[in-house]
Amino acid sequence: MNVPGFGGWNSDPLWARFYDWTVEHERVGGVLWRAGIGSELRLLYDAAAEIGRQPAGSRILDIPCGGGVALRGLRPGQGVEYVAGDIAQAMLDRTLAAARDRDVADQVKPQIADVGDLPFADGEFDLVVSFTGLHCFPDPHRAIAEIVRVLRPGGVLTGSTLLNRSGLRYAPIGPIGRAANVLGPGLTYGELTAWLAEAGLGHVTIDRSGALAYFRGTRR
């Protein structure tokens, strides 16, 4: 059931627009992120910057792309193929609008995609980014396996997720988010560590920032 005013991720929930607004307004958004989840918004910007370091000819997957906040890392004229994947057409429409605003639309290819069964072959991508997505998925374990499957050997996965059991301060986030139909079952630090390794990632780093964790690894 969807809570009125929020909606589910197969549409365009109010929460998604609020999230995008906080990311695009660094000063106010930074305050809200610190107050709400104890995390520094600048860490998201730093993680997204890896997109802009990919050489011409690279293929990048952004899943779930949401409203396109990770596009801040993509440079005009970079010469990459940036596949924006999401389960909702409304999200893809907003990502394309953001791409046009940033003058990178010529590199962005929208794709309806369910992270539990990605419509891509093994090893298609040089980089996969998945920011604030795993905690929204109904099966984050399966999502990680699928995301790593479409990475080429030596390719990089980078992303972020809310973690369960992040302390009493953040304990209400999960139940409230699930009641609003914007959070899935979530995952713990231990599960994230185990599932990334099980999927075939090496050189994994996980950096905690309040209730969030930023992770990065290389496909073996």
VOPAGU-2260 file (C-alpha; in pm, 1 decimal, decimal comma):
REM VOPAGU-2260
SITE   aa  ch    i         X         Y         Z
SITE  MET   A    0       0,0       0,0       0,0
SITE  ASN   A    1     125,3     348,5     -81,2
SITE  VAL   A    2     100,9     621,5     180,3
SITE  PRO   A    3     -88,8     920,2      32,9
SITE  GLY   A    4     148,8    1187,0     -87,2
SITE  PHE   A    5     447,8     953,8    -105,6
SITE  GLY   A    6     384,7     687,9    -369,5
SITE  GLY   A    7     601,0     390,6    -460,8
SITE  TRP   A    8     920,4     371,9    -662,7
SITE  ASN   A    9     734,5     248,0    -969,7
SITE  SER   A   10     599,4     602,1   -1001,9
SITE  ASP   A   11     754,6     931,7    -890,0
SITE  PRO   A   12     720,6     955,2    -512,5
SITE  LEU   A   13     730,5    1286,8    -333,6
SITE  TRP   A   14    1031,3    1167,1    -137,9
SITE  ALA   A   15    1234,9    1134,6    -460,0
SITE  ARG   A   16    1178,7    1497,0    -550,7
SITE  PHE   A   17    1271,8    1608,3    -198,6
SITE  TYR   A   18    1590,0    1398,9    -212,2
SITE  ASP   A   19    1687,6    1550,6    -546,6
SITE  TRP   A   20    1623,1    1900,6    -413,6
SITE  THR   A   21    1851,7    1845,1    -114,9
SITE  VAL   A   22    2131,6    1719,1    -338,3
SITE  GLU   A   23    2105,3    2016,3    -573,8
SITE  HIS   A   24    2102,1    2274,8    -292,4
SITE  GLU   A   25    2428,1    2208,2    -112,8
SITE  ARG   A   26    2399,3    2458,6     171,6
SITE  VAL   A   27    2047,5    2375,4     288,6
SITE  GLY   A   28    2069,0    2014,8     175,1
SITE  GLY   A   29    2391,8    1966,8     367,7
SITE  VAL   A   30    2222,0    2083,1     687,4
SITE  LEU   A   31    1927,5    1849,3     627,4
SITE  TRP   A   32    2154,3    1551,6     558,5
SITE  ARG   A   33    2355,8    1611,2     875,8
SITE  ALA   A   34    2042,9    1654,2    1085,5
SITE  GLY   A   35    1848,2    1363,9     933,5
SITE  ILE   A   36    2103,3    1089,9     868,7
SITE  GLY   A   37    2425,4    1229,6    1016,3
SITE  SER   A   38    2602,1    1227,0     679,7
SITE  GLU   A   39    2798,5    1483,6     479,5
SITE  LEU   A   40    2644,5    1561,2     141,1
SITE  ARG   A   41    2989,3    1637,6       2,7
SITE  LEU   A   42    3068,2    1265,2      16,3
SITE  LEU   A   43    2801,1    1203,0    -248,0
SITE  TYR   A   44    2954,3    1467,6    -472,6
SITE  ASP   A   45    3298,8    1313,0    -427,4
SITE  ALA   A   46    3171,3     963,6    -511,4
SITE  ALA   A   47    2986,1    1087,2    -822,1
SITE  ALA   A   48    3305,1    1255,9    -943,9
SITE  GLU   A   49    3436,8     911,2   -1043,8
SITE  ILE   A   50    3195,3     927,0   -1338,1
SITE  GLY   A   51    3383,6    1223,7   -1479,3
SITE  ARG   A   52    3714,5    1037,4   -1465,9
SITE  GLN   A   53    3602,8     767,7   -1711,2
SITE  PRO   A   54    3780,2     786,7   -2049,9
SITE  ALA   A   55    3603,4     829,5   -2381,9
SITE  GLY   A   56    3439,1     509,4   -2498,1
SITE  SER   A   57    3353,5     388,6   -2147,4
SITE  ARG   A   58    3010,1     251,4   -2065,9
SITE  ILE   A   59    2853,6     360,1   -1738,0
SITE  LEU   A   60    2537,1     231,1   -1572,1
SITE  ASP   A   61    2350,2     442,5   -1315,8
SITE  ILE   A   62    2098,3     220,2   -1135,6
SITE  PRO   A   63    1862,7     343,0    -999,6
SITE  CYS   A   64    1912,3     678,7   -1167,7
SITE  GLY   A   65    1616,0     840,4    -990,1
SITE  GLY   A   66    1598,1    1205,6   -1087,6
SITE  GLY   A   67    1953,4    1210,6   -1221,4
SITE  VAL   A   68    2152,4    1346,9    -927,7
SITE  ALA   A   69    2462,5    1144,9   -1025,8
SITE  LEU   A   70    2476,1    1332,1   -1357,2
SITE  ARG   A   71    2669,0    1602,6   -1174,3
SITE  GLY   A   72    2971,8    1378,7   -1229,4
SITE  LEU   A   73    2930,2    1354,2   -1607,7
SITE  ARG   A   74    3120,8    1608,2   -1817,8
SITE  PRO   A   75    2991,8    1761,9   -2143,3
SITE  GLY   A   76    3178,7    1611,8   -2437,3
SITE  GLN   A   77    3325,1    1330,4   -2226,0
SITE  GLY   A   78    3248,0    1075,1   -2496,4
SITE  VAL   A   79    3101,7     799,7   -2278,9
SITE  GLU   A   80    2775,1     608,8   -2295,4
SITE  TYR   A   81    2580,4     670,3   -1976,2
SITE  VAL   A   82    2291,5     427,3   -1933,6
SITE  ALA   A   83    2035,8     565,5   -1688,4
SITE  GLY   A   84    1836,7     271,8   -1554,0
SITE  ASP   A   85    1525,7     288,0   -1340,4
SITE  ILE   A   86    1201,1     100,0   -1288,2
SITE  ALA   A   87     989,7     414,5   -1340,3
SITE  GLN   A   88     947,3     606,6   -1665,6
SITE  ALA   A   89     882,7     922,4   -1462,0
SITE  MET   A   90    1230,8     892,4   -1312,4
SITE  LEU   A   91    1385,6     848,5   -1656,0
SITE  ASP   A   92    1200,7    1156,1   -1780,5
SITE  ARG   A   93    1339,0    1362,1   -1493,8
SITE  THR   A   94    1689,1    1226,0   -1552,7
SITE  LEU   A   95    1672,9    1328,1   -1918,7
SITE  ALA   A   96    1554,1    1675,1   -1819,8
SITE  ALA   A   97    1848,3    1701,8   -1581,4
SITE  ALA   A   98    2082,8    1579,0   -1856,5
SITE  ARG   A   99    1961,1    1852,0   -2088,9
SITE  ASP   A  100    2011,7    2113,4   -1817,9
SITE  ARG   A  101    2370,1    1992,0   -1771,6
SITE  ASP   A  102    2438,9    1971,7   -2147,6
SITE  VAL   A  103    2513,5    1597,6   -2134,8
SITE  ALA   A  104    2195,1    1457,3   -2289,5
SITE  ASP   A  105    2383,5    1335,4   -2598,4
SITE  GLN   A  106    2564,2    1081,8   -2376,4
SITE  VAL   A  107    2263,8     962,3   -2174,0
SITE  LYS   A  108    2057,9     659,0   -2275,9
SITE  PRO   A  109    1743,9     593,8   -2066,4
SITE  GLN   A  110    1648,0     232,4   -1998,7
SITE  ILE   A  111    1361,0      82,8   -1803,9
SITE  ALA   A  112    1541,5    -167,8   -1582,3
SITE  ASP   A  113    1455,1    -382,0   -1281,4
SITE  VAL   A  114    1768,5    -416,9   -1069,2
SITE  GLY   A  115    1665,5    -769,7    -973,9
SITE  ASP   A  116    1683,7    -879,6   -1338,2
SITE  LEU   A  117    1891,9    -631,6   -1536,3
SITE  PRO   A  118    1837,4    -633,9   -1915,2
SITE  PHE   A  119    2211,7    -635,7   -1989,2
SITE  ALA   A  120    2465,7    -901,5   -2072,2
SITE  ASP   A  121    2747,9   -1004,0   -1842,4
SITE  GLY   A  122    3039,6    -760,2   -1832,7
SITE  GLU   A  123    2881,8    -476,5   -2033,9
SITE  PHE   A  124    2990,9    -183,5   -1816,8
SITE  ASP   A  125    3316,8     -25,0   -1706,0
SITE  LEU   A  126    3154,2     155,4   -1413,5
SITE  VAL   A  127    2827,7     105,2   -1227,1
SITE  VAL   A  128    2704,3     367,9    -981,9
SITE  SER   A  129    2420,1     299,7    -739,8
SITE  PHE   A  130    2363,9     588,2    -502,6
SITE  THR   A  131    2109,7     559,0    -219,2
SITE  GLY   A  132    1944,4     265,9    -392,3
SITE  LEU   A  133    2015,5     -64,3    -217,2
SITE  HIS   A  134    1801,4      21,4      84,5
SITE  CYS   A  135    1503,6      87,1    -147,0
SITE  PHE   A  136    1516,5    -248,3    -326,9
SITE  PRO   A  137    1296,7    -540,6    -217,8
SITE  ASP   A  138    1596,1    -776,9    -242,6
SITE  PRO   A  139    1929,4    -593,1    -199,8
SITE  HIS   A  140    2123,3    -921,8    -201,2
SITE  ARG   A  141    1993,6   -1005,0    -548,5
SITE  ALA   A  142    2047,2    -645,8    -662,2
SITE  ILE   A  143    2415,6    -654,6    -571,1
SITE  ALA   A  144    2462,8    -983,4    -758,6
SITE  GLU   A  145    2298,8    -840,3   -1071,0
SITE  ILE   A  146    2490,0    -512,8   -1057,3
SITE  VAL   A  147    2824,6    -690,5   -1029,4
SITE  ARG   A  148    2726,8    -936,8   -1303,4
SITE  VAL   A  149    2705,4    -660,0   -1563,5
SITE  LEU   A  150    3049,2    -520,1   -1470,8
SITE  ARG   A  151    3346,3    -621,4   -1680,7
SITE  PRO   A  152    3646,4    -774,5   -1500,7
SITE  GLY   A  153    3838,5    -480,0   -1362,1
SITE  GLY   A  154    3527,5    -261,1   -1372,1
SITE  VAL   A  155    3424,9     -57,6   -1070,2
SITE  LEU   A  156    3108,5     -43,2    -862,8
SITE  THR   A  157    3059,1     259,6    -642,8
SITE  GLY   A  158    2753,4     364,1    -447,6
SITE  SER   A  159    2590,4     436,4    -115,4
SITE  THR   A  160    2318,0     290,7     100,7
SITE  LEU   A  161    2146,1     339,7     431,8
SITE  LEU   A  162    2242,4      69,4     677,8
SITE  ASN   A  163    2026,0    -110,6     928,4
SITE  ARG   A  164    2153,4    -115,4    1286,4
SITE  SER   A  165    2333,3     216,9    1253,6
SITE  GLY   A  166    2251,8     316,3    1610,2
SITE  LEU   A  167    1956,4     426,1    1817,8
SITE  ARG   A  168    1952,9     774,6    1666,1
SITE  TYR   A  169    1871,0     633,5    1321,8
SITE  ALA   A  170    1656,7     338,1    1430,7
SITE  PRO   A  171    1323,3     504,0    1331,7
SITE  ILE   A  172    1433,2     557,4     970,2
SITE  GLY   A  173    1363,6     199,4     860,1
SITE  PRO   A  174    1012,1     156,7    1001,4
SITE  ILE   A  175     904,7     504,0     887,1
SITE  GLY   A  176    1046,7     452,4     538,9
SITE  ARG   A  177     884,0     113,5     499,1
SITE  ALA   A  178     549,1     251,6     615,5
SITE  ALA   A  179     584,1     524,5     351,8
SITE  ASN   A  180     668,6     260,1      88,7
SITE  VAL   A  181    1006,3     415,9       4,6
SITE  LEU   A  182    1236,3     170,3     185,3
SITE  GLY   A  183    1280,8    -202,9     143,7
SITE  PRO   A  184    1411,5    -446,1     405,4
SITE  GLY   A  185    1753,9    -282,3     395,4
SITE  LEU   A  186    2085,9    -438,1     491,5
SITE  THR   A  187    2347,9    -427,9     762,0
SITE  TYR   A  188    2717,6    -345,4     735,2
SITE  GLY   A  189    2798,3    -714,6     766,5
SITE  GLU   A  190    2554,8    -811,2     492,1
SITE  LEU   A  191    2687,3    -541,1     259,6
SITE  THR   A  192    3043,8    -662,0     315,0
SITE  ALA   A  193    2954,1   -1026,9     259,7
SITE  TRP   A  194    2731,9    -972,3     -42,5
SITE  LEU   A  195    2985,1    -754,0    -225,7
SITE  ALA   A  196    3253,8   -1018,9    -181,0
SITE  GLU   A  197    3017,8   -1303,1    -272,1
SITE  ALA   A  198    2920,9   -1123,5    -595,0
SITE  GLY   A  199    3284,3   -1107,6    -704,9
SITE  LEU   A  200    3418,1    -770,8    -592,4
SITE  GLY   A  201    3770,0    -723,8    -464,5
SITE  HIS   A  202    3955,2    -426,9    -313,3
SITE  VAL   A  203    3632,3    -331,8    -138,3
SITE  THR   A  204    3616,5     -21,5      77,5
SITE  ILE   A  205    3316,7      74,9     288,9
SITE  ASP   A  206    3316,2     414,0     460,6
SITE  ARG   A  207    3040,6     491,5     708,4
SITE  SER   A  208    2893,2     838,5     745,0
SITE  GLY   A  209    2609,3     845,7     995,2
SITE  ALA   A  210    2336,9     610,8     874,5
SITE  LEU   A  211    2491,6     593,0     525,6
SITE  ALA   A  212    2774,6     380,3     392,5
SITE  TYR   A  213    2972,5     458,6      77,1
SITE  PHE   A  214    3112,7     149,3     -89,0
SITE  ARG   A  215    3349,1      84,9    -376,8
SITE  GLY   A  216    3502,1    -226,5    -525,4
SITE  THR   A  217    3654,2    -377,4    -839,3
SITE  ARG   A  218    3516,8    -678,2   -1026,9
SITE  ARG   A  219    3759,8    -968,0    -999,8
